[in-house]
Amino acid sequence: MERAGRAAFEHARALLGTSGRRVLVFTGPGNNGGDGFVLARLLRQHWYEVALVSATPLQRLPADARAGATAWLASGGSLSAQLPQGFQADLAVDAIFGIGLSRAPEGLHASWIEALASTHVPVLALDVPSGLDADTGKVHGRAVRATHTVSFLALKPGLLTLEGPDHAGTVHLATLGVDARALLAPPGHVVGPELLRGALAPRLRNSHKGTYGTVGVVGGAPGMAGAAVLCALCALKLGAGRVLLGLVDERAGSLVATAPELMVRAAAPVIAATDLACLALGPGLGTEAVSVELLEAALHRDLPLVLDADALNLLARNAHLAERCRRRQGATILTPHPAEAARLAGTGTADIQADRVAGAVELARRLRACVVLKGAGSVIAEPSGAWAVNPTGNPGMAAAGMGDVLTGIIAALLAQGLGSGPAAAAGAWLHGHAGDALRERLGGPVGLQASELIDEARLALNALIYARPTK
């Protein structure tokens, strides 16, 4: 607890800068409150003006938190359940519940969360913003919207997915000098650029297009050819040696006039091609009878398969296709958004979102596929039960065509030799990273276009392969 309080103190000092001197600390009934007592004591010892709010009698605090409160009182601090009148804080600290809350807060603690949620000063949350589920990112009634969160020992998935990113602000990890991984094997991990660093080696001069794989992309039913073109163009720009584009609507070939490098075919011959490294199916595929036939043919191929959009809807509607997916010998990657995942699981979108990690893991197990559950903090799950959360991406990516681009990125990485799990996780990270770079370049998330993101992803991939620093 002393280490946690000191780590929080260092972050608080950084947030206060040279001019901020007044700190309001909210402490709860458990050990998260104890961390707050230590932080308050250290701030006071360094001549900060601290007001501390606590509603739990000393004797009812856990032993460690009680020791922290006693030390705070010994330093000259005081306890009060009432908000200090006229105290103009420069920083507010949330040490109310942390990870210890699994229901909606009530009473006085709920009113404190309301006060923190509406404050106009920076808010530092200790471990997890109060009201946020540490495992799922679900908000229990109302949660603190922190400017910064310092997570102790290890990151919590709830900080990274669903509503967590909107409530945690900038997340900092304080290991407290403990090698948590050595004590307890983590159930999941956070995806980072290290998946791509070294995974794809710099290209030899003595190479050719066959060295980097042929991707087949199938989709583009009437009125939806653009989705397939986006996916195919992305696979080409992200490094596939060549791309065969199979359009369900063969009359839409004129759409690719601006990308003559794509090799346009009818859909069925692309699925049957013998020289494919992988096959991506679903962008603009449609759900007509011909689409069912194409998906069934693709599922009978033993090569790596990426399924998105309408291919997922068809799996959900046709039990024999889902069973064929389960029995495939080749690797399968599914990239559903929450509603598509719900249809595949035979449940509701709210059920998937209630526990995104559990939902993705169960879907991966059921269909024997690697699953990328898209959304804020995309979850990547493998049939083995291994899972990861991707921290990149922004609201500007809630736009048409972004999923098609993700499918193209993953297919390109598969074609260049990555396995299904690494390709799915690295593809999700690269997709979001490119979106973040595009948001920064444009000055905000409004109006980001999927086609613009492709070139940003290409720049980032080259920077990683050739060891140039990326943000």
C-alpha positions as CSV (number, residue, x, y, z in Angstrom):
1,M,0.0,0.0,0.0
2,E,2.9,2.4,0.8
3,R,4.3,1.6,-2.7
4,A,1.0,2.2,-4.4
5,G,0.5,5.5,-2.5
6,R,4.0,6.6,-3.5
7,A,3.4,5.7,-7.1
8,A,0.2,7.7,-7.0
9,F,2.0,10.6,-5.4
10,E,4.5,10.8,-8.2
11,H,1.7,10.9,-10.8
12,A,-0.2,13.5,-8.8
13,R,2.8,15.7,-8.6
14,A,3.3,15.5,-12.3
15,L,-0.3,16.5,-12.9
16,L,-0.2,19.4,-10.5
17,G,2.9,20.8,-12.1
18,T,4.6,23.8,-10.6
19,S,1.5,25.9,-9.9
20,G,-1.1,23.4,-8.5
21,R,-1.1,23.1,-4.7
22,R,-4.6,22.0,-3.6
23,V,-5.7,18.4,-3.8
24,L,-9.1,16.8,-2.8
25,V,-8.9,13.1,-2.1
26,F,-11.9,10.8,-1.9
27,T,-11.3,7.6,0.0
28,G,-13.6,4.6,0.2
29,P,-14.2,1.7,2.7
30,G,-11.5,-0.7,1.4
31,N,-7.8,-0.9,0.5
32,N,-8.3,1.5,-2.4
33,G,-9.1,4.0,0.2
34,G,-5.9,3.0,2.0
35,D,-3.9,3.9,-1.1
36,G,-5.6,7.3,-0.9
37,F,-4.6,7.8,2.7
38,V,-0.9,7.1,1.9
39,L,-1.1,9.5,-1.1
40,A,-2.7,12.2,1.0
41,R,-0.1,11.9,3.7
42,L,2.8,12.1,1.2
43,L,1.2,15.2,-0.5
44,R,0.8,16.9,2.9
45,Q,4.4,16.1,3.8
46,H,5.5,17.8,0.6
47,W,3.6,21.0,1.6
48,Y,0.5,20.5,-0.6
49,E,-2.8,21.5,0.8
50,V,-4.9,18.4,1.1
51,A,-8.6,17.9,1.9
52,L,-9.5,14.3,2.5
53,V,-13.1,12.9,2.4
54,S,-13.9,9.6,4.2
55,A,-17.1,8.2,5.5
56,T,-15.9,4.9,7.0
57,P,-15.2,4.8,10.8
58,L,-11.5,4.0,11.5
59,Q,-12.4,0.7,13.2
60,R,-14.3,-0.6,10.2
61,L,-11.4,-0.2,7.7
62,P,-9.3,-3.2,6.7
63,A,-6.1,-3.5,8.7
64,D,-3.8,-2.0,6.0
65,A,-6.2,0.8,5.2
66,R,-6.6,1.5,8.9
67,A,-2.8,1.8,9.3
68,G,-2.8,4.2,6.4
69,A,-5.6,6.3,7.9
70,T,-3.8,6.3,11.3
71,A,-0.6,7.6,9.7
72,W,-2.6,10.3,7.8
73,L,-4.1,11.5,11.1
74,A,-0.7,11.4,12.8
75,S,0.7,13.7,10.1
76,G,-1.9,16.3,11.0
77,G,-4.6,15.3,8.6
78,S,-8.3,15.0,9.4
79,L,-11.3,12.9,8.3
80,S,-14.6,14.2,7.2
81,A,-17.6,12.7,5.4
82,Q,-18.6,16.1,4.0
83,L,-17.2,17.8,1.0
84,P,-15.1,20.8,2.1
85,Q,-16.9,24.0,1.6
86,G,-15.1,26.6,-0.5
87,F,-12.1,24.3,-1.2
88,Q,-11.0,25.0,-4.8
89,A,-9.0,22.0,-5.8
90,D,-6.4,21.8,-8.5
91,L,-6.6,18.0,-8.6
92,A,-9.2,15.5,-7.4
93,V,-8.2,11.9,-6.5
94,D,-10.6,9.0,-6.8
95,A,-9.6,6.3,-4.2
96,I,-13.1,5.2,-3.4
97,F,-13.6,1.7,-4.8
98,G,-10.9,0.7,-7.3
99,I,-11.3,-2.9,-8.4
100,G,-13.5,-3.8,-5.5
101,L,-16.9,-2.9,-6.9
102,S,-19.3,-5.2,-8.8
103,R,-22.6,-3.4,-8.3
104,A,-23.9,0.1,-8.6
105,P,-22.6,2.4,-5.8
106,E,-25.1,3.8,-3.4
107,G,-25.6,6.6,-0.9
108,L,-22.8,8.9,0.0
109,H,-20.2,7.1,-2.2
110,A,-22.5,7.5,-5.2
111,S,-22.8,11.2,-4.5
112,W,-19.0,11.5,-4.5
113,I,-18.8,9.7,-7.8
114,E,-21.3,12.2,-9.2
115,A,-19.2,15.0,-7.9
116,L,-16.0,13.6,-9.4
117,A,-17.9,12.9,-12.7
118,S,-18.9,16.6,-13.0
119,T,-15.7,18.3,-11.7
120,H,-13.8,20.6,-14.0
121,V,-10.4,19.8,-12.6
122,P,-8.1,16.9,-13.5
123,V,-9.1,13.6,-11.8
124,L,-6.5,10.9,-10.9
125,A,-8.1,7.5,-10.3
126,L,-6.2,4.9,-8.3
127,D,-6.2,1.4,-9.9
128,V,-9.6,1.7,-11.6
129,P,-12.1,4.6,-11.8
130,S,-14.8,4.0,-9.2
131,G,-17.9,2.5,-10.7
132,L,-16.1,0.8,-13.6
133,D,-15.9,-3.0,-13.6
134,A,-12.2,-3.9,-13.6
135,D,-12.7,-7.1,-15.6
136,T,-15.3,-6.1,-18.2
137,G,-15.2,-2.3,-18.6
138,K,-18.9,-2.1,-17.7
139,V,-20.1,0.9,-15.8
140,H,-22.2,0.1,-12.7
141,G,-24.7,2.9,-12.6
142,R,-22.3,5.8,-12.7
143,A,-18.5,5.9,-12.9
144,V,-15.8,8.4,-12.4
145,R,-14.4,9.9,-15.6
146,A,-10.8,10.2,-14.8
147,T,-8.2,12.3,-16.6
148,H,-5.5,9.8,-15.6
149,T,-5.6,6.3,-14.0
150,V,-2.6,4.7,-12.4
151,S,-3.1,0.9,-12.4
152,F,-1.2,-1.0,-9.7
153,L,0.7,-4.3,-10.3
154,A,-0.9,-5.0,-13.7
155,L,-3.3,-3.6,-16.2
156,K,-6.9,-4.5,-15.9
157,P,-9.0,-5.4,-19.0
158,G,-11.8,-3.2,-17.9
159,L,-9.5,-0.1,-18.4
160,L,-9.0,-1.0,-22.0
161,T,-12.3,-2.2,-23.5
162,L,-16.0,-1.3,-23.7
163,E,-16.5,1.9,-21.5
164,G,-13.1,1.7,-19.9
165,P,-11.2,3.9,-22.3
166,D,-13.8,6.7,-21.9
167,H,-13.6,6.6,-18.1
168,A,-9.9,5.8,-17.4
169,G,-8.3,8.6,-19.5
170,T,-4.6,8.1,-19.9
171,V,-3.6,4.8,-18.2
172,H,-0.3,4.4,-16.4
173,L,1.1,1.1,-15.0
174,A,2.8,1.1,-11.7
175,T,4.3,-2.4,-11.0
176,L,5.3,-1.4,-7.5
177,G,8.5,-3.3,-7.9
178,V,6.7,-6.6,-8.2
179,D,7.1,-9.1,-11.1
180,A,3.4,-10.0,-11.2
181,R,3.9,-12.3,-14.2
182,A,6.3,-14.4,-12.2
183,L,3.8,-14.8,-9.4
184,L,0.7,-15.5,-11.5
185,A,0.6,-16.2,-15.2
186,P,-1.6,-13.5,-16.8
187,P,-4.8,-14.8,-18.4
188,G,-4.4,-12.3,-21.2
189,H,-2.2,-9.5,-22.4
190,V,-2.2,-6.1,-24.2
191,V,-1.3,-6.1,-27.9
192,G,1.7,-3.9,-28.8
193,P,4.0,-3.2,-31.8
194,E,6.4,-5.9,-30.6
195,L,4.2,-8.4,-32.5
196,L,5.3,-6.9,-35.8
197,R,8.9,-5.9,-34.8
198,G,10.9,-8.8,-36.1
199,A,7.9,-10.8,-37.3
200,L,8.5,-9.6,-40.8
201,A,12.1,-9.3,-41.8
202,P,13.5,-6.6,-44.2
203,R,13.0,-7.8,-47.7
204,L,15.8,-9.5,-49.6
205,R,16.8,-7.9,-52.9
206,N,16.6,-11.4,-54.4
207,S,12.9,-11.8,-54.1
208,H,9.8,-11.8,-56.3
209,K,6.0,-11.4,-55.9
210,G,5.6,-15.0,-55.1
211,T,7.8,-14.6,-52.0
212,Y,5.1,-12.5,-50.3
213,G,2.0,-14.6,-51.0
214,T,-1.1,-14.3,-53.1
215,V,-4.3,-13.2,-51.3
216,G,-7.7,-14.0,-52.6
217,V,-10.5,-11.6,-51.7
218,V,-14.1,-12.5,-52.5
219,G,-17.1,-10.2,-52.0
220,G,-18.7,-7.3,-53.8
221,A,-22.4,-8.3,-54.4
222,P,-24.5,-5.8,-56.4
223,G,-24.2,-2.4,-54.8
224,M,-21.5,-3.5,-52.4
225,A,-18.4,-3.9,-54.6
226,G,-16.6,-1.0,-52.9
227,A,-16.1,-3.1,-49.7
228,A,-14.3,-5.8,-51.6
229,V,-12.2,-3.3,-53.5
230,L,-11.1,-1.6,-50.2
231,C,-10.2,-5.0,-48.7
232,A,-8.2,-6.1,-51.8
233,L,-6.4,-2.8,-52.2
234,C,-5.4,-2.8,-48.6
235,A,-4.0,-6.4,-48.8
236,L,-1.9,-5.2,-51.8
237,K,-0.6,-2.1,-50.1
238,L,0.2,-3.9,-46.9
239,G,2.6,-6.2,-48.6
240,A,0.9,-9.1,-50.3
241,G,2.8,-10.1,-53.5
242,R,-0.4,-10.1,-55.5
243,V,-4.2,-10.0,-54.9
244,L,-6.9,-11.8,-56.8
245,L,-10.2,-10.0,-56.4
246,G,-13.3,-12.1,-57.0
247,L,-16.4,-10.0,-57.4
248,V,-19.9,-11.6,-57.0
249,D,-21.2,-8.8,-59.2
250,E,-18.9,-9.3,-62.2
251,R,-20.2,-6.1,-63.8
252,A,-18.6,-4.0,-61.1
253,G,-15.1,-4.5,-62.5
254,S,-14.9,-0.9,-63.6
255,L,-14.6,0.1,-60.0
256,V,-11.0,-1.1,-59.9
257,A,-9.9,1.0,-62.8
258,T,-7.9,3.1,-60.4
259,A,-6.1,0.1,-59.0
260,P,-4.9,-1.9,-62.1
261,E,-2.6,-4.0,-59.9
262,L,-5.6,-5.9,-58.7
263,M,-6.3,-9.1,-60.7
264,V,-10.1,-9.1,-61.1
265,R,-11.9,-12.4,-61.6
266,A,-15.3,-14.0,-61.1
267,A,-15.8,-15.0,-57.4
268,A,-15.8,-18.8,-57.8
269,P,-12.5,-19.1,-59.7
270,V,-10.7,-17.1,-57.0
271,I,-11.9,-19.4,-54.3
272,A,-10.7,-22.4,-56.4
273,A,-7.3,-20.9,-57.2
274,T,-4.5,-23.2,-56.3
275,D,-1.7,-20.7,-55.5
276,L,-3.4,-18.7,-52.7
277,A,-1.6,-18.1,-49.4
278,C,-4.9,-17.1,-47.8
279,L,-8.5,-16.2,-48.6
280,A,-10.6,-13.3,-47.3
281,L,-14.3,-13.6,-47.7
282,G,-17.2,-11.4,-46.7
283,P,-16.8,-7.7,-47.6
284,G,-19.9,-6.9,-49.5
285,L,-20.5,-10.6,-50.1
286,G,-24.3,-10.4,-49.7
287,T,-26.5,-13.1,-48.3
288,E,-28.1,-14.6,-51.4
289,A,-28.0,-18.2,-52.4
290,V,-24.8,-17.7,-54.5
291,S,-23.1,-16.2,-51.4
292,V,-23.9,-19.3,-49.4
293,E,-22.4,-21.4,-52.1
294,L,-19.2,-19.3,-52.2
295,L,-18.8,-19.5,-48.4
296,E,-19.3,-23.2,-48.4
297,A,-16.7,-23.6,-51.1
298,A,-14.3,-21.4,-49.2
299,L,-14.8,-23.4,-46.0
300,H,-13.7,-26.6,-47.8
301,R,-10.3,-25.0,-48.6
302,D,-7.6,-25.9,-46.1
303,L,-5.8,-22.6,-46.5
304,P,-6.0,-19.7,-43.9
305,L,-9.4,-18.0,-44.1
306,V,-10.5,-14.6,-42.9
307,L,-14.2,-14.2,-42.6
308,D,-15.9,-10.8,-42.1
309,A,-19.3,-9.1,-42.6
310,D,-21.8,-11.1,-44.6
311,A,-19.7,-14.3,-44.3
312,L,-20.3,-14.1,-40.5
313,N,-24.0,-13.5,-41.0
314,L,-24.2,-16.5,-43.2
315,L,-22.4,-18.6,-40.6
316,A,-24.9,-17.5,-38.0
317,R,-27.9,-18.3,-40.2
318,N,-26.7,-21.7,-41.5
319,A,-25.9,-24.4,-38.9
320,H,-24.2,-26.6,-41.5
321,L,-21.8,-23.8,-42.4
322,A,-20.9,-23.2,-38.8
323,E,-20.3,-26.9,-38.3
324,R,-18.0,-26.9,-41.4
325,C,-16.1,-23.9,-39.9
326,R,-15.6,-25.9,-36.7
327,R,-14.2,-28.9,-38.7
328,R,-11.8,-26.9,-40.9
329,Q,-8.2,-28.0,-41.0
330,G,-6.9,-24.6,-42.1
331,A,-6.7,-21.6,-39.7
332,T,-9.8,-19.5,-39.5
333,I,-10.0,-15.8,-38.4
334,L,-13.4,-14.2,-37.7
335,T,-13.7,-10.4,-37.3
336,P,-17.2,-9.7,-35.9
337,H,-18.5,-6.5,-34.5
338,P,-20.6,-7.0,-31.4
339,A,-23.9,-7.5,-33.2
340,E,-22.3,-10.1,-35.6
341,A,-20.7,-11.8,-32.6
342,A,-24.1,-12.0,-30.9
343,R,-25.7,-13.5,-33.9
344,L,-22.9,-16.1,-34.1
345,A,-23.4,-16.9,-30.4
346,G,-27.2,-17.0,-30.6
347,T,-27.5,-14.2,-28.0
348,G,-28.0,-10.5,-27.7
349,T,-25.5,-7.7,-28.4
350,A,-25.9,-6.5,-24.8
351,D,-24.8,-10.0,-23.6
352,I,-21.6,-9.8,-25.7
353,Q,-20.8,-6.3,-24.5
354,A,-21.5,-7.2,-20.9
355,D,-18.2,-9.3,-20.9
356,R,-16.4,-8.8,-24.1
357,V,-13.4,-11.0,-23.2
358,A,-15.6,-13.9,-22.1
359,G,-17.8,-13.5,-25.2
360,A,-14.8,-13.6,-27.6
361,V,-13.2,-16.5,-25.8
362,E,-16.4,-18.6,-26.0
363,L,-17.0,-17.8,-29.6
364,A,-13.4,-18.8,-30.5
365,R,-13.8,-22.1,-28.6
366,R,-17.2,-22.8,-30.2
367,L,-16.1,-22.2,-33.8
368,R,-12.5,-23.3,-33.4
369,A,-11.4,-20.0,-34.8
370,C,-9.4,-16.9,-33.9
371,V,-11.8,-14.1,-33.1
372,V,-11.3,-10.4,-33.3
373,L,-14.2,-8.9,-31.5
374,K,-14.2,-5.3,-32.8
375,G,-15.1,-2.2,-30.8
376,A,-13.5,0.0,-28.2
377,G,-10.6,-2.2,-27.0
378,S,-10.9,-5.0,-29.6
379,V,-10.5,-8.4,-28.0
380,I,-8.5,-11.1,-29.8
381,A,-9.3,-14.6,-28.7
382,E,-7.9,-18.0,-29.8
383,P,-9.5,-21.5,-29.6
384,S,-7.0,-22.3,-26.8
385,G,-8.5,-19.7,-24.6
386,A,-5.6,-17.3,-24.9
387,W,-6.8,-13.7,-25.4
388,A,-5.5,-10.1,-25.7
389,V,-6.9,-6.6,-25.8
390,N,-5.8,-4.1,-28.4
391,P,-5.4,-0.5,-27.0
392,T,-5.2,1.4,-30.3
393,G,-7.9,3.1,-32.3
394,N,-10.3,6.0,-31.9
395,P,-13.9,7.0,-32.5
396,G,-13.1,8.3,-36.0
397,M,-12.9,4.7,-37.0
398,A,-16.6,4.2,-36.5
399,A,-17.1,4.7,-40.2
400,A,-18.0,2.7,-43.3
401,G,-15.2,0.5,-44.7
402,M,-13.0,0.3,-41.7
403,G,-13.8,-3.4,-41.1
404,D,-13.0,-4.1,-44.8
405,V,-9.6,-2.5,-44.3
406,L,-8.9,-4.6,-41.2
407,T,-9.7,-7.7,-43.1
408,G,-7.2,-6.7,-45.8
409,I,-4.5,-6.0,-43.3
410,I,-4.9,-9.4,-41.6
411,A,-4.9,-11.2,-45.0
412,A,-1.7,-9.4,-46.0
413,L,0.0,-10.4,-42.8
414,L,-1.1,-14.0,-43.3
415,A,0.2,-14.0,-46.8
416,Q,3.6,-12.8,-45.6
417,G,3.9,-15.7,-43.2
418,L,2.4,-14.7,-39.8
419,G,0.3,-17.3,-38.1
420,S,-3.4,-16.8,-37.5
421,G,-3.2,-15.5,-33.9
422,P,-0.3,-13.1,-34.5
423,A,-1.8,-11.9,-37.7
424,A,-5.1,-11.2,-36.1
425,A,-3.6,-9.4,-33.1
426,A,-1.0,-7.5,-35.0
427,G,-3.5,-6.6,-37.7
428,A,-5.9,-5.2,-35.1
429,W,-3.0,-3.2,-33.5
430,L,-1.8,-1.8,-36.9
431,H,-5.3,-0.9,-37.9
432,G,-5.9,1.1,-34.8
433,H,-2.4,2.6,-34.8
434,A,-3.0,3.8,-38.4
435,G,-6.3,5.3,-37.3
436,D,-4.6,7.1,-34.4
437,A,-1.9,8.5,-36.7
438,L,-4.6,9.7,-39.2
439,R,-6.5,11.4,-36.4
440,E,-3.4,13.2,-35.3
441,R,-2.6,14.3,-38.8
442,L,-6.2,15.6,-39.4
443,G,-6.4,17.3,-36.0
444,G,-9.3,15.1,-34.7
445,P,-11.4,12.0,-35.4
446,V,-14.2,13.6,-37.4
447,G,-14.4,12.5,-41.0
448,L,-11.7,9.7,-41.1
449,Q,-12.1,7.6,-44.2
450,A,-11.2,4.0,-44.5
451,S,-9.4,4.5,-47.8
452,E,-7.1,7.1,-46.1
453,L,-6.2,4.7,-43.4
454,I,-4.6,2.2,-45.8
455,D,-1.6,4.5,-46.6
456,E,-1.1,5.3,-42.9
457,A,-1.0,1.5,-42.1
458,R,1.6,1.0,-44.9
459,L,3.8,3.8,-43.5
460,A,3.6,2.3,-40.0
461,L,4.4,-1.3,-41.2
462,N,7.4,-0.1,-43.1
463,A,8.6,1.9,-40.1
464,L,8.3,-1.2,-37.9
465,I,10.0,-3.6,-40.3
466,Y,12.9,-1.2,-41.0
467,A,13.3,-0.1,-37.4
468,R,12.2,3.5,-37.7
469,P,10.5,4.7,-34.5
470,T,6.7,4.8,-34.4
471,K,4.5,6.7,-31.9
